[in-house]
Amino acid sequence: MCPGNSFIFAEKSKSVSIELIQNTLLKDNFSREDLVILLGADEEGRKLLFEKAAQVKNEAVGKKVYFRGLIEYSNRCAKNCYYCGVRSGNKKVARYRMTDDEVLEAARFALENHFASIVIQGGELFTQEHIQKIGELLLKIKEMSQGRLGITLSLGEQTEETFRYWFECGAHRYLLRIETSNPDLYRKLHPANKLHRFETRLKALEDLKKIGYQVGTGVMIGLPFQTLDDLAGDLLFFKNFDIDMAGMGPYIEHEETPLYQYRQLLMPRINRFYLSLKMVALLRIMMPDINIAATTAMQTIDPQGREKALMVGANVIMPNLTPVKYRENYLLYQDKPCIDEEADECQRCLEARIYMAGCEIGWDEWGDSLRFKRKNPSQINEKP
């Protein structure tokens, strides 16, 4: 196990030689120590990393970027995670749930604008009414789109029975962030009770894989108490679990959360941004054929953040289709961009960003994970 380097030390350190970076990048497989070295690379070193990742991306998945229309279904949540702006303990948030018609309208916009896929995201709830409602919405979306819309869910931990029910109703991808693969750090980010157990999160990921979902996970980058060794462990976790997709980005603090009191431990936001780009680049090199999202949090720090993520390895982007009236109440973190843009404005903006990054858009394609396809060739649709 490598020493627990602090973020600030690692980002300021110039002790890693460019020769060491070059030699490390030549390896077929990275050890934990290799990953710590590459994550600590300075500006010159990270340029080499980004060039290698761009080459791997182009060879493995090409220049095509896939849209996933994002529907932030509800901010009601039973969990009380210390980093999240919609945690149950935040009484300053106006809670909402989109109506069925609003969800279907957003899904119809995605279909008519050739996105081919949507993501339904929301807080974690376990009531039978919620479980049934999601199932009904999935069936309605499949009927409305005549099966042409691919559907990703991101609705937190559930029982295997619930995951299977939603899968049978039409969902085929699921994003459940591990947040960190270090159990000790996980416990610092969550209350110490049965509702927030690291082991439950792991089991949920295993259940999703067993059922047949394309499984996505991810982490926050730049957390208080987090080390480069933790992030190296996260990358190895992704590879060992054999994920199909990833969504990760910089930790952005929210003042209405318990973790905000530790903001003095944080590295500057720009350092968190570049560290996030390194994570995207390294994951692309380690797992060339998975889907990696260019997350909105990247744009929070750098106006061209999502384009830069696409240039170093990401190949999925998520235009926000949530009605504007709800968006200010779905702030998982502060300073979230584009909360006042209508869906068509968001689409035009992201189209321009993708072309600026030298990429093209996979219109009318589900864009399912090539890694999943190779493991499960009978379960993939190339196009709706």
C-alpha positions as CSV (number, residue, x, y, z in Angstrom):
1,M,0.0,0.0,0.0
2,C,1.4,3.4,-1.0
3,P,1.7,6.2,1.6
4,G,-1.3,8.4,2.1
5,N,-0.2,11.5,0.2
6,S,-2.1,14.6,0.9
7,F,-3.7,16.3,-2.1
8,I,-2.0,19.6,-1.5
9,F,1.4,18.1,-1.2
10,A,0.9,15.9,-4.3
11,E,-0.3,18.8,-6.5
12,K,2.6,21.1,-5.5
13,S,5.3,18.4,-5.7
14,K,7.7,18.6,-8.6
15,S,9.7,15.5,-7.5
16,V,8.2,13.1,-10.1
17,S,10.5,13.2,-13.1
18,I,9.2,13.4,-16.6
19,E,11.2,10.2,-17.4
20,L,9.4,8.4,-14.7
21,I,6.0,9.5,-16.1
22,Q,7.0,8.4,-19.6
23,N,8.2,5.0,-18.4
24,T,5.1,4.4,-16.3
25,L,2.8,5.2,-19.2
26,L,4.6,2.5,-21.3
27,K,3.4,-0.2,-18.9
28,D,0.6,-2.5,-20.0
29,N,-0.9,-2.6,-16.4
30,F,-0.6,0.0,-13.7
31,S,0.1,-0.9,-10.1
32,R,-1.3,1.1,-7.2
33,E,2.1,2.8,-6.9
34,D,2.1,3.6,-10.7
35,L,-1.3,5.2,-10.4
36,V,-0.2,7.4,-7.4
37,I,2.8,8.6,-9.5
38,L,0.6,9.4,-12.5
39,L,-2.1,11.2,-10.4
40,G,0.7,13.3,-8.9
41,A,2.1,14.4,-12.3
42,D,2.7,18.1,-12.8
43,E,1.6,20.1,-15.8
44,E,4.3,18.6,-18.1
45,G,3.6,15.1,-16.9
46,R,-0.2,15.3,-17.2
47,K,0.1,16.5,-20.8
48,L,1.8,13.2,-21.6
49,L,-1.0,11.3,-19.7
50,F,-3.7,13.2,-21.6
51,E,-2.1,12.6,-25.0
52,K,-1.9,8.8,-24.3
53,A,-5.5,8.7,-23.1
54,A,-6.8,10.6,-26.2
55,Q,-5.0,8.1,-28.4
56,V,-6.4,5.1,-26.5
57,K,-9.9,6.6,-26.7
58,N,-9.8,7.2,-30.4
59,E,-8.5,3.7,-31.0
60,A,-11.0,2.0,-28.7
61,V,-14.3,3.9,-28.9
62,G,-13.6,6.6,-31.6
63,K,-14.7,10.2,-31.6
64,K,-18.4,9.6,-31.2
65,V,-20.1,11.1,-28.1
66,Y,-23.5,9.8,-26.9
67,F,-26.3,11.9,-25.4
68,R,-28.1,10.8,-22.3
69,G,-31.0,13.2,-21.7
70,L,-31.0,13.8,-17.9
71,I,-34.3,13.9,-16.0
72,E,-33.8,14.9,-12.4
73,Y,-37.0,13.2,-11.3
74,S,-37.1,14.0,-7.6
75,N,-35.0,15.5,-4.8
76,R,-36.8,13.6,-2.1
77,C,-34.3,11.4,-0.4
78,A,-34.2,9.1,2.7
79,K,-30.4,9.3,2.9
80,N,-28.5,11.9,4.9
81,C,-25.0,11.8,3.2
82,Y,-22.7,14.4,4.6
83,Y,-21.6,15.8,1.2
84,C,-25.0,16.1,-0.6
85,G,-27.1,19.2,-0.9
86,V,-30.4,17.3,-1.1
87,R,-29.6,15.1,2.0
88,S,-32.7,14.5,4.2
89,G,-31.3,16.7,6.9
90,N,-31.2,19.9,4.7
91,K,-34.5,21.6,5.6
92,K,-33.8,24.6,3.3
93,V,-34.6,22.6,0.2
94,A,-38.1,22.7,-1.3
95,R,-38.8,19.0,-2.1
96,Y,-40.4,18.1,-5.4
97,R,-41.3,15.1,-7.6
98,M,-42.0,15.5,-11.4
99,T,-45.4,14.5,-12.6
100,D,-45.8,11.6,-15.0
101,D,-46.7,14.0,-17.8
102,E,-43.5,16.1,-17.1
103,V,-41.3,13.0,-17.3
104,L,-43.0,11.8,-20.5
105,E,-42.6,15.2,-22.0
106,A,-38.9,15.2,-21.2
107,A,-38.5,11.7,-22.6
108,R,-40.4,12.7,-25.8
109,F,-38.0,15.7,-26.2
110,A,-35.1,13.3,-26.1
111,L,-36.7,11.0,-28.6
112,E,-37.7,13.8,-31.0
113,N,-34.2,15.3,-30.8
114,H,-32.5,12.0,-31.6
115,F,-30.8,11.5,-28.2
116,A,-32.0,7.8,-28.1
117,S,-31.3,7.5,-24.4
118,I,-32.3,9.1,-21.1
119,V,-31.2,9.0,-17.5
120,I,-33.8,9.1,-14.7
121,Q,-32.0,10.4,-11.6
122,G,-33.3,11.1,-8.2
123,G,-33.0,10.7,-4.4
124,E,-33.0,7.4,-2.7
125,L,-36.4,6.2,-1.6
126,F,-37.6,2.7,-0.6
127,T,-41.4,3.0,-0.4
128,Q,-43.6,0.6,-2.4
129,E,-45.3,3.6,-3.9
130,H,-42.0,5.0,-5.2
131,I,-40.9,1.6,-6.5
132,Q,-44.2,1.1,-8.4
133,K,-44.2,4.6,-9.7
134,I,-40.8,4.2,-11.3
135,G,-41.9,0.9,-12.9
136,E,-45.0,2.5,-14.3
137,L,-42.9,5.4,-15.8
138,L,-40.5,2.9,-17.4
139,L,-43.4,1.1,-19.0
140,K,-45.0,4.3,-20.2
141,I,-41.7,5.6,-21.7
142,K,-41.1,2.3,-23.5
143,E,-44.7,2.4,-24.9
144,M,-44.4,6.1,-25.9
145,S,-41.1,5.6,-27.6
146,Q,-42.0,2.2,-29.1
147,G,-38.9,0.8,-27.4
148,R,-36.6,3.3,-29.1
149,L,-35.4,5.1,-25.9
150,G,-32.6,3.5,-23.9
151,I,-33.0,4.1,-20.2
152,T,-30.5,4.5,-17.4
153,L,-31.6,4.7,-13.8
154,S,-29.7,6.4,-11.0
155,L,-31.9,6.1,-8.0
156,G,-29.6,4.8,-5.3
157,E,-29.4,1.5,-3.4
158,Q,-32.4,-0.8,-3.7
159,T,-33.2,-4.4,-3.0
160,E,-32.3,-7.0,-5.6
161,E,-36.1,-7.5,-6.1
162,T,-36.6,-3.8,-6.9
163,F,-33.6,-3.7,-9.3
164,R,-35.0,-6.8,-11.1
165,Y,-38.5,-5.3,-11.3
166,W,-37.2,-2.1,-12.9
167,F,-35.0,-4.1,-15.3
168,E,-38.1,-6.1,-16.4
169,C,-40.0,-2.8,-16.9
170,G,-37.4,-1.6,-19.3
171,A,-34.3,0.0,-17.6
172,H,-31.1,-1.5,-18.9
173,R,-28.3,0.7,-17.4
174,Y,-27.8,1.7,-13.8
175,L,-25.5,4.2,-12.3
176,L,-24.7,3.8,-8.6
177,R,-21.6,5.7,-7.4
178,I,-19.5,4.0,-4.8
179,E,-18.3,7.5,-3.9
180,T,-15.1,6.0,-2.6
181,S,-13.8,2.5,-2.5
182,N,-12.0,3.1,0.9
183,P,-14.4,1.9,3.6
184,D,-12.8,4.2,6.2
185,L,-13.3,7.2,4.1
186,Y,-16.8,6.1,3.2
187,R,-17.7,6.1,6.9
188,K,-16.4,9.7,7.2
189,L,-18.9,10.7,4.4
190,H,-22.0,9.1,5.8
191,P,-23.8,8.7,9.1
192,A,-23.0,5.6,11.1
193,N,-26.2,3.7,10.8
194,K,-27.8,0.8,8.9
195,L,-29.0,3.1,6.1
196,H,-25.5,4.1,5.2
197,R,-23.4,1.0,5.0
198,F,-20.5,0.5,2.6
199,E,-21.2,-3.2,2.4
200,T,-24.8,-2.5,1.3
201,R,-23.4,-0.3,-1.5
202,L,-21.1,-3.1,-2.7
203,K,-23.9,-5.7,-2.6
204,A,-26.2,-3.4,-4.6
205,L,-23.5,-3.2,-7.3
206,E,-23.2,-6.9,-7.3
207,D,-26.9,-7.3,-7.6
208,L,-27.1,-5.0,-10.6
209,K,-24.4,-7.0,-12.4
210,K,-26.1,-10.3,-11.6
211,I,-29.4,-9.1,-13.0
212,G,-27.9,-8.0,-16.3
213,Y,-27.7,-4.2,-16.1
214,Q,-24.9,-2.3,-17.7
215,V,-23.4,-1.2,-14.4
216,G,-21.9,2.2,-13.8
217,T,-20.2,3.7,-10.8
218,G,-17.9,6.5,-9.8
219,V,-16.3,8.6,-7.1
220,M,-15.9,12.2,-6.0
221,I,-12.5,13.6,-6.5
222,G,-10.8,16.0,-4.1
223,L,-12.8,15.2,-0.9
224,P,-11.6,16.2,2.5
225,F,-9.5,13.3,4.1
226,Q,-9.0,11.7,0.6
227,T,-5.5,10.8,-0.6
228,L,-4.0,10.0,-4.0
229,D,-3.7,6.4,-2.8
230,D,-7.4,6.4,-2.2
231,L,-8.0,7.5,-5.8
232,A,-5.5,4.9,-7.1
233,G,-7.5,2.3,-5.2
234,D,-10.7,3.6,-6.8
235,L,-9.3,3.1,-10.3
236,L,-8.3,-0.5,-9.4
237,F,-11.7,-1.1,-7.9
238,F,-13.3,-0.1,-11.2
239,K,-11.1,-2.5,-13.1
240,N,-11.5,-5.4,-10.7
241,F,-15.2,-5.0,-10.6
242,D,-15.2,-4.8,-14.4
243,I,-17.6,-1.9,-14.7
244,D,-19.3,-1.0,-17.9
245,M,-19.6,2.8,-17.4
246,A,-18.3,5.5,-15.1
247,G,-19.4,8.9,-13.9
248,M,-17.0,10.8,-11.7
249,G,-16.0,14.4,-11.1
250,P,-14.6,16.9,-8.7
251,Y,-16.1,17.3,-5.2
252,I,-17.8,20.7,-5.0
253,E,-18.7,21.7,-1.4
254,H,-22.2,22.7,-0.4
255,E,-22.6,25.0,2.6
256,E,-25.7,23.2,3.9
257,T,-23.8,19.9,4.5
258,P,-21.8,18.7,7.5
259,L,-18.7,18.2,5.2
260,Y,-18.6,21.9,4.6
261,Q,-16.9,22.5,7.9
262,Y,-13.8,20.8,6.5
263,R,-13.5,23.1,3.5
264,Q,-10.2,24.4,4.8
265,L,-8.7,20.9,4.0
266,L,-9.7,21.1,0.4
267,M,-7.2,21.8,-2.4
268,P,-8.1,24.7,-4.7
269,R,-10.9,23.9,-7.1
270,I,-8.7,24.1,-10.2
271,N,-6.5,21.4,-8.7
272,R,-9.5,19.2,-8.1
273,F,-10.5,19.8,-11.8
274,Y,-7.1,18.7,-13.1
275,L,-7.1,15.7,-10.8
276,S,-10.5,14.7,-12.1
277,L,-9.2,14.9,-15.7
278,K,-6.3,12.7,-14.7
279,M,-8.8,10.2,-13.2
280,V,-10.8,10.2,-16.5
281,A,-7.6,9.8,-18.5
282,L,-6.3,6.9,-16.4
283,L,-9.6,5.1,-16.4
284,R,-9.7,5.3,-20.2
285,I,-6.2,3.9,-20.5
286,M,-7.0,1.1,-18.0
287,M,-10.5,0.3,-19.4
288,P,-10.4,1.4,-23.1
289,D,-13.9,0.2,-24.1
290,I,-16.1,1.5,-21.3
291,N,-18.4,4.5,-21.4
292,I,-17.2,7.5,-19.4
293,A,-19.3,10.6,-18.7
294,A,-18.1,14.2,-19.0
295,T,-19.9,15.3,-15.8
296,T,-21.5,18.7,-15.1
297,A,-19.3,19.2,-12.1
298,M,-16.3,19.6,-14.4
299,Q,-18.0,22.6,-16.0
300,T,-18.7,24.1,-12.5
301,I,-14.9,24.7,-12.2
302,D,-13.9,25.3,-15.8
303,P,-16.3,26.7,-18.4
304,Q,-14.8,24.3,-20.9
305,G,-14.6,21.5,-18.4
306,R,-16.8,19.0,-20.2
307,E,-15.0,19.6,-23.5
308,K,-11.7,18.9,-21.8
309,A,-13.0,15.7,-20.3
310,L,-14.1,14.6,-23.8
311,M,-10.7,15.3,-25.1
312,V,-8.9,13.1,-22.5
313,G,-11.2,10.1,-22.5
314,A,-14.9,10.8,-21.8
315,N,-17.5,9.8,-24.5
316,V,-20.9,10.4,-22.9
317,I,-22.6,13.8,-22.1
318,M,-25.9,14.5,-20.4
319,P,-28.0,17.4,-21.5
320,N,-30.4,18.4,-18.7
321,L,-34.1,17.9,-19.6
322,T,-35.4,18.7,-16.2
323,P,-38.0,21.5,-16.2
324,V,-36.2,24.7,-15.2
325,K,-38.7,25.3,-12.3
326,Y,-37.2,22.3,-10.5
327,R,-33.5,22.7,-11.2
328,E,-32.6,25.1,-8.4
329,N,-33.9,22.5,-5.9
330,Y,-31.7,19.8,-7.4
331,L,-28.4,21.2,-6.3
332,L,-26.3,18.3,-5.0
333,Y,-23.4,20.8,-4.9
334,Q,-23.2,24.6,-5.2
335,D,-22.6,26.7,-8.3
336,K,-24.1,24.0,-10.6
337,P,-24.1,25.5,-14.2
338,C,-27.0,25.7,-16.6
339,I,-29.8,25.6,-14.1
340,D,-31.7,28.3,-16.0
341,E,-31.4,26.9,-19.5
342,E,-34.3,25.2,-21.2
343,A,-33.8,21.8,-22.7
344,D,-33.3,23.1,-26.3
345,E,-30.8,25.7,-25.1
346,C,-28.9,23.1,-23.2
347,Q,-28.9,20.8,-26.3
348,R,-27.5,23.5,-28.6
349,C,-24.9,24.5,-26.1
350,L,-23.7,20.9,-25.7
351,E,-23.7,20.2,-29.4
352,A,-21.3,23.2,-29.8
353,R,-19.1,22.0,-27.0
354,I,-18.8,18.5,-28.5
355,Y,-17.8,19.8,-31.9
356,M,-15.3,22.2,-30.3
357,A,-13.7,19.2,-28.6
358,G,-13.2,17.6,-32.1
359,C,-15.9,14.9,-31.5
360,E,-19.1,13.9,-33.3
361,I,-22.5,13.0,-31.9
362,G,-24.0,9.6,-32.1
363,W,-27.5,10.6,-33.0
364,D,-30.2,8.0,-32.7
365,E,-27.8,5.5,-31.2
366,W,-28.0,4.0,-27.7
367,G,-24.3,4.0,-27.5
368,D,-24.2,1.1,-25.1
369,S,-20.9,0.2,-23.4
370,L,-18.6,-1.7,-25.8
371,R,-17.2,-3.6,-22.9
372,F,-20.7,-4.8,-21.9
373,K,-21.4,-5.7,-25.5
374,R,-18.3,-7.9,-25.7
375,K,-19.3,-9.7,-22.4
376,N,-23.0,-9.9,-23.4
377,P,-23.4,-9.8,-27.2
378,S,-27.0,-10.9,-27.2
379,Q,-28.2,-8.0,-24.9
380,I,-27.0,-5.0,-26.9
381,N,-28.9,-2.8,-29.3
382,E,-26.7,-0.8,-31.7
383,K,-29.6,1.6,-32.5
384,P,-33.1,2.0,-31.2
